[in-house]
Amino acid sequence: MKSMTGFGAGDAALGTGRVVVEIRSLNHRYLDVRVRVPPELLEHAVFVEQLARGSLDRGRYDLGVRLEGNVLPPPRLSRERIAALYADLVALASELSPGAAVSIESLLGLPEMFESRGLAEPEAVRSSLAAAIAAARAALDVMRSDEGAALARDLRSRVALARATISRMEQSAPALVDAQRRRLRARIERLLDGQGIEADPGRLETEIALLSERSDVSEELVRLASHLDQFEALLEMPEAVGRRLDFLLQEIGREINTLGSKSQDAEVAHIVVELKAEIERIREQVQNVE
C-alpha cells in the first residue's frame, strides 16, 4: 500500500549537461498530471505528460523539468551573414566616404551574427527525459511506500478500535432482544389494563418473536467483521487499493446505519455513534491511500 503524497527527483545526462525531473504528488480522486517544461523542451511536453500518465496511478502530480549545465552547445559565427553584411557596409562606405576603412570587429557585437544550435536529436532528448522520469518515479515510490506503511499502521490501530466497539455491541446484543420482549409485554399489559380484555398468549408470543427477529443484529455484526477482515487484508497488498478501501467503507457504513435503525436501546445508540466516528476517521485517512 502506498500513500498518494510524496516527492521524487531524478536526472539523466543530456549533451554535456543534465535534464532533471521532479515529481510532487498529492491526494486526488482521479489521475491529474500537470507538466512544466523549459522553453527548450516545449515540443516534448506532450511526450512527457503521456509518459507520466502511463506510469502513474490516481492522484495529482506536479511534474517539473529543468535543464542543468551545458545542455545547449555554444553558438557559432554565421559566416554567410557576416560576409553579406560586411559587403554591404564596404559598399556604403565607398559611397559616403571613399577610402574609409571598415572594421569587421564592429559586426561581431551584433546578436544576429551568431547562430544558436538546438538540443540533441529528438530521440536522444526523449531517451534522457524517459530515464529522468523513471528515476524520479522510483524515488517517489520509495517515499510513498514509506508513508503508506505508516498509514497502514495507523489504519490497523483504528480498525482494532472499531472491532473493540463492535465487540461491546455483540456482548450486549442478546440482552437487547430480551429487553425488547419485556418492553413489548409491559406495553401491551398497560394498554389492556382495565379494559377487561386479556391478551392472546399465542398471538403475544408471535408478535414478540417478530419483534425479536426485526431487532436481531447478529447478521449485521457478522458482515461487519467480514468487511473489516477484507479491509485489513487490503492493507497488506502492494498495489493501489484506495478505491477498494473506499468501497468497503461504504459497505461498513451501511451496516452501521442498519444497526442504528434496529436498536432502540440508548446504550447501543451511543455505541453506534462511537463506531460511526471511528469509521469516519478511517475514511479520512483512506483518502490519502493510492
Beta strands, then each sheet from edge to edge (+ up, - down):
strand 1: 6-14
strand 2: 16-26
strand 3: 31-36
strand 4: 59-70
strand 5: 76-77
strand 6: 114-115
sheet 1: 1+ 2- 4+ 3+
sheet 2: 5+ 6-
end
